Amino acid sequence: MSSQVSDPVGRQSGEELVFDPYDYATQDDPYPIYQRLRDEEPLHHNPEHDFWVLSRHADVAAALRDDATYSNRMGVSLDQSAWHPEAHRIMSFLALDGPEQSRIRSLVSRAFTPRRVKELIPQVQGLTERYLDAALEQAGPGGELDWITDLAGKLPMDVISEMMGVPEVDRDEVRRLSDLLVHREEGVHDVPPAGMEAAMTLFGYYGDLLADRRAHPTDDLTSALLQAEVDGDRLDDGEIIAFLFLMVVAGNETTTKLLGNAVHHLAAHPDQLAAVFADPDELLVPWIEETLRHDTSSQLLARHLRADVTLHGRTAPAGSKLLVSLGSANRDERVFSDPTSYDVHRDKAELGQIVSFGGGRHFCLGANLARLEARIVLAELVRRAASVEVDAERAVRVHSTNVRGFAQLPVRVHLRSS
């Protein structure tokens, strides 16, 4: 048995720096090793899994805007089974480049409009109030609830299901299946059988939903996707189902993690918590944006190199898998002052440099929806609560190679006096 021991900064006794996103210690706190990557090997190679990593903000931002070199065509996932030229059949335009990407995104955008997102405000508000009412009633005088289980883990998927027209009776099962897509047991380096089965079930479910909407159109997103047209071009069934699946993966988990991370980090800074709860009109949005910077939900995105990339004295050859580390870029001291500190008073110009939602043609289509949900949910929490406490010792993290957040987050809510 080897005597070498991994630690959270990616060192192994007697070995060189190695970044391993599958390692649980790294998942628990990747930021020390991100610091080492930026300082020591800003273009880093992992020989065991044969991928490269970009960690500095300037390099990450440039890569996000250059899909001629840093291609999405093999997908954006670390999982080997999801890394192939047909990844777009599962992840829609997220796994396409150039004109092909522009075509699908343009058609999808005809249905997924800012107006449709804005029209969700009453539904998001209603869901927030419903889940908070139930959680607080169950919590009783002690006021303890699980922020993820009782609200943050439910609402984003329900919002997406509301948009798609998924019946309320099916939503718990759709949410359960979506959770299986991201979780990884220790030592598992690919999509486990349960995740594969969940993906196939969701594809079948959305295929049935699409068939129903073709026969019985409504005013939901699924019906709108069937009608979307640009110069006579329309989406086929496979393209629509892939986009619906993408929304489950990209629009559900990331928003859940944002809501959890926001409460977790603010509660760890009592002075900032008091300031936000005293003046939410001024500090609610900075609270969200600083959370996106400090501990972004999506930590890593994969790219396929279509040409050699030479940076910082090293060359990643064409054909390689390369990871762009959004989590590291958002902590780069070359851009952000005191980057390891959580600060809701951070300069707005700095917050404008975050890469949490990607960049260029692949900037997240759902960024406005995620921010809208976060504003409504956190505003309602602040409206009802004078303060909150998080039991960090009992919090349970989700173990994932690219998504960072909590599966359970015990929170004690101190309600405002009526």
Number of C-alpha atoms within 10 A of each C-alpha: 3 4 7 11 9 16 15 18 20 25 17 15 12 7 9 9 19 20 24 18 18 21 21 20 15 21 22 15 14 22 20 14 21 26 21 18 23 21 12 12 21 22 24 23 22 14 10 8 13 10 19 23 24 27 28 28 27 13 16 22 21 13 21 23 16 16 21 14 17 26 25 28 24 21 27 26 22 24 15 11 13 18 20 14 13 15 22 24 19 21 24 25 27 26 25 27 19 15 9 12 19 15 18 20 20 16 20 25 14 15 20 20 13 13 9 14 17 12 12 18 16 11 14 21 15 13 19 21 17 13 16 20 12 13 19 18 12 14 15 10 10 11 16 20 24 20 26 22 15 19 23 28 24 21 23 26 25 22 23 20 23 18 19 21 18 19 11 10 8 11 18 13 11 19 20 13 21 21 19 18 21 18 19 19 13 11 9 12 18 18 20 18 11 12 19 15 15 19 20 11 14 19 18 13 15 20 18 13 18 23 14 14 19 14 9 9 15 13 11 17 22 28 22 18 26 20 15 19 16 11 5 6 11 18 18 10 15 15 20 23 27 22 24 26 21 19 20 23 18 17 22 25 25 20 26 26 25 27 29 24 23 22 22 24 21 23 20 15 13 14 10 19 23 16 14 22 20 15 12 17 10 11 18 19 18 19 26 21 22 26 25 25 25 24 25 27 27 25 23 26 20 24 30 24 23 17 15 14 15 11 13 10 8 13 14 20 15 14 13 18 25 27 26 27 25 29 28 28 29 29 26 21 15 13 17 21 13 13 16 16 12 19 18 23 13 18 13 12 9 14 18 10 15 25 23 25 18 21 17 14 17 21 15 17 20 17 14 13 22 21 18 16 25 24 17 18 22 19 18 15 20 20 14 16 16 16 19 22 18 22 15 15 8 11 17 13 15 20 21 22 25 20 20 27 29 24 21 21 26 21 22 20 22 16 16 11 7 4
